Structures are given as C-alpha cells and as structure tokens.
Amino acid sequence: MGAMVFAGIDEVDWASLEHSYGPADNVPELLRGLASADPAERENALDGMYGTVHHHGDVYDSTLACIPFLMELVADPLVEDRGAIIELLTSIGGIDLDGDDELDPGDEGFEDAANYAMAASAVTAGCDVFLDLVGDHDREVRLVVPLTLANLHGDPVRVLRLLRHRLEVEKDDEVRLACLEAGGRIALRHKDLAPDVVEWLTGVMEPSYCTGLRLGAISQIARCAPAALPRDVVPWVTGMLRRLDEEPEVLGAADPLPPSFTGPPREIRAAAVAGRTAPWTAELLRTLHNGLGDRVDDRIALLADQLSSPDRERRLDAVRMSESLLRTWRGAYGDLVALLGEQVGDREPRLADAAAGVLGGLFQLAEPAADALLERVENDPNCWVRSWGEGSARLGRPVMALVRAGDPRVVPVLAGILGQGDAAGDLACSLDSLGTSAAPLAPALCDLLSRVRLDGHLHEQAAPLLRGLSSLRAADLLPDAVPAVLRVLRGAPDHTRELVVDEALRTLTAFGPAARPAVPELRDLLDRPPAGLSAQAGARAAGALWAIEGDADAILPALCALLGGPDPDGRHAAAAVVGGLGAAGAAAAGPLGALLWSADPWTRVEAAAALWRVTGDPGRAWPVLRRAWAELPHARVRVAGALADLSTREAEGADRLVDRELLTVRRHNAVGAGAGGHDIFDDERLLALCRRAVTGTP
C-alpha cells in the first residue's frame, strides 16, 4: 500500500458521524481492512462496509466521509481487490435523483436526499481516477471500470471514445464485453449518443470479431435501441449460439458475467454460474428478450432454440424466460408449451421442477404438455406430493399442472393421494378445472369434511374441502354432503366463524336446489343473523336461498336493506347477489343506482354490472363500467362478463373496447412488478369473454 493512503483519516471525528448501527467509530478499521494484505480481512472489511456505511444502499454522513479514502485505495496499484472497492464506490455514487421533486429543507427525508446528492457529486468529481484504470494490470479492475465510467463520468463522449479504443487493444474478451455493456449504458443515459453507440455495436457484429463479442453487441443493441434490431435477429443469434457451443473456449467459458453495480454481489453471481459453459449467455439472452418486447413470434423461436440446447443450464434459463413471456404477452404458444413439457422428465431436478411450475401457471394452455406431464407422474410417484418441513404437504408441481389443465387422467392419482391422507387441502381447492371428471373424489372429500375437528383450525382444514365439494356439485352425488356442510356452519368457533360461514354459504350456493335441507338455517342467517357475523354473511345467505329456491321476493327486502346499509362489504356482496337475480331483481334498481357513486371503485363496478343486469338498460351503468375498464385493468374480466352476458349494442364504445382488447398483444394484468398464480388464467378468461361479446354466443 502506498505511503500516502489514508493521510488525515485520524483527523476525522468518526464518533460524531453515524452509520446504520450508530456511531461510526469503527469505520477507520474497516477502511484499513480494505487495504490489508490478508484476503480474509479484506473480505470481512468489504462486508462491513456494505453492512454499515452503505447498508441496503443507504448513504450516511459517514459514507460521505469514506469517499476520499476509498478513492485513494482505488488509485493505489498495490491495493488488492480494487475491483470490489470500485463497485462499492459506484453504488454509493450511483443514486439517480434526477426524477425527484426538489425537497424543502423542512421536509422529511431531506437529509437523506441531500446525502445521496452529495455522494453522487463527490464520486463523480473524482471520476477521472477511473479513466487511468481501464488498462490496469488487475483484470478485476478492468472488468468493473467501464460500467463505472458509463454510469458516473460527466463526459460521456470522452468515455465512449475510450471504450471504443479499449475494445481494440484489450486482450481479455470478457473485459471487452464489459466495454460493450458500458456502451449500451451510455446510450440509455444519453439518448443523443444512442446513434453513435448503435453504429459502433453494429460494427462489432461483423465476422472480424469473436462470436461472444458479436452476441454481446446484438444484446446491447436490444437493450438501448431495440428498434434497430434486424428482422432476422433470431436466426442470427441462434446461429451464433451454435457456434459458441462448438467453440466453448470463446470469451472465457468458465468466467462469471461482467460485473454490474445494479446486479447482485459478485460472489452470488459467481455461485450462480459455477460450472456452466459460457454462463454470460443467460444475461445476454435475457437482455435480447427484453429488447424484442412484443415480437412474440421471434421470442418463441428464440426460446424454442434454447429449449432444444444440449446445455441443461441454457434450457433452465429458457424455462424461466418462458414464464416471463407467457405471463406478459399473448401468443400462439402450443409449440413452446410442448417443449416445456419435454423438460419435466429431465433427470436434472431443478430443470424438471421449474418446467412443471411454469406449466402449472398456464391452466388449459398447458394441454400440449399434458402427455409429458402424465408420463412423469405415472413414472415417478415421488413427485405426487411435496412436503414443506413442518407445514402441510402440497400437490407436486406436475400433478398440479395436470389438474389445472383439466386432464381427467390425473383423477386416479388424486384418489391415491386422498387415500393416503396427504395434501387433501391443496388437492381439494384445485378441482375447478376438472369439472365432473373429478366426481369420483367427492365421497372422500365429504368424509374428510364430516370428520374435521370443530376447533380453532377449522377454517384452514375445512375451507379447501368446502371449495372442492363446491366444484364437484357434490350434493347432487352424495346425500351426506349437505349435512356435512351444515355441521361446520353450525359448529364454527367464534374467532373463525365469519370465515367458515362464508365458505359454507358459497358451497351451499353451488349445490343449488340439492341443498334444500339447508333452507331453514339460511333463513335464520338472513332474518336473525347471530352476533359476530357481518352483513356480508346475510348477503351470502340470500344468494344461497336464491340458488336453492329461486324466489326473489323472499330475499329482495333484505338485500335492498344491505345495499343501503353502513357495511361496505355487505353492500358489495349484496350487489353481486342482486346481479345474479337478473330481471327478478328489478326492485333493487334504486339502491343499486345510489351505489354508482360509492367511494369504493370495486363496489361501483359491482353495482353497475348488477344495475344493468336487473334493468336490461346500460344507460346509467355503462359509463361507470367503461371508466373502470380504463382505470382498473383487473376489473376488465367483470366488465367483459357483463358485455358477454348482455349486449354491446346500446353501450357506446363497447365494441371498440372489446376489439382493441382482442387485438392487444400485452396481457391486461401484466402491470407493475407483481405477478399472481392465476394471471394467465384470468387474462385468457378475459379474451374468451371478449370473443363471446363479439359473437353473441353463450
């Protein structure tokens, strides 16, 4: 270590500064640890820096005080592991506040924002030190510096010129790939330079460069200028990948990905790619997929090639990328799904399990993989059930995928699982897609429900069984079904009563006329609800009575009272029940109309749909539903259901909404970062309802 390193460090009053765990008096020791000759001490010091002065990306006053000393370490060629220190500095200085509104000094968070801004300014001001490190003797330094310069240096033109030069003189191809990645980052941050970057990257795609760099160049074009991708990009990329498989030594086959400060810690990246051939291709292909966006056919073709690769890790990556594509975009996925099915029998458990998990989210779209799933299930009984430590067992992913696909061939397997007493809950609440083909399971489910203990665990034990019996319309099959449901409805303990009663009422509603023995109980719930039950239970009881007796006059007074009552859940539930009455519920038009102004948007949607159904007139209801279509994407299934059941003729603009939805490539619920297990199912249901609305067929 150079003699000038840390000059003045003892003059800083570290005890008066703070980090994530209080006074920062231990920071000098951490800084000196970064300069140690002992690798273990350096690693511990780096962990300490991330855990204190840069905890979860935060910037404290002690973080600001560290920056000059970190810069000294980076500039000293005798210090080891400077690449990791550069990554730390890049993270500290890389906070982008450009999109934030200007904060007032009195605002909460002003101090934090000021620290971020000062950190960015301090690191950027010292960025020239990184210019001298692009040709450093330490390969790890050369790997991280390009992206650091692209993210932080104030003269992107100069950095781009340096990167282009470095690409030609650098001997390490992975460092050259890092230069290309940095070029893509510059194009993203400085749009005026994007044409220059694309021109450079296009040149790197020429045969004079190695296969890995050519792939890296097309990946960065996809990242920063996807519109510039050639139409034949997929056959070009797949051809390059085949060349790479034939020449695995290209671009350091066993080396990790070029580092990026936005990615996970480097040791995690290294563990993720250990033992792989050209592991960096996974990131390259993810970038290319993102760049291709709504070019679904091209992305399917690219994934098909990946799923046909002899490299299991590439196929595993393709399975994960397939899930993202399927969740986000609509398309003709039959061939891709069949290829996913081929993976479920692979002897690599991670690959087989991942493929089965993706297929389980497809529901009926998984049909092209059904034979492969069935073969796996029949040949491997160990995959029928998964255990989760002390928790209850769950259906194995291949079995669940077959259940959700509605394949009746899985029913004997489910019967075998029920016979063993395993996974009853998970199994029972997953039967909707199987319909009447699952009828042989009804006796076992009914028996389990009749024996469930009426204790504090009743809801978690009974709810899935009740849902399963609802799916099977078990009262038509078994005389004991209604008594078993009434037993849990009456015997639910107080603290779970609301939840149990709700599930039981849904089940009796599904049973319809076959649940006639429950009528006295239901009338008592509607007319004299026990203490502790919400208004929602009354609405559910009314719905069950309608399903059993079909007498609207007997339930409308209570439903109208709930529609005008103070309980928001009761109003919402009552509106849903009234909508199911159709023209027989016309007497409730007044209170339904009042709910069109409800503060809760979902109550407005339910009330509008019900008002249209009971009056047959979309005049007041349709403006509410049309607004919900635009503002609440997840309400579209409900709105489309009304359009499919009623008509688009008198609903102004409804035809255009439906046609636009059918022509849209992006799934309606592919919004934000979250994802649910039924997203694809819900979107396919929306499309089916829209087609019904267009054709007018039931």
PyMOL commands that set and color helices and strands:
alter all, ss='L'
color gray80, all
select helices_A, chain A and resi 9-11+14-16+27-34+39-51+55-57+61-75+82-93+110-125+128-131+139-152+156-169+173-189+191-204+211-224+226-228+233-246+266-273+281-292+296-307+312-328+334-343+349-360+363-379+381-383+397-404+408-419+424-428+432-451+458-472+474-476+481-491+494-527+535-549+552-554+556-563+568-597+601-615+621-631+633-645+654-663+679-695
alter helices_A, ss='H'
color red, helices_A
select strands_A, chain A and resi 18-19+22-23+385-386+394-395
alter strands_A, ss='S'
color yellow, strands_A
deselect
rebuild
show_as cartoon
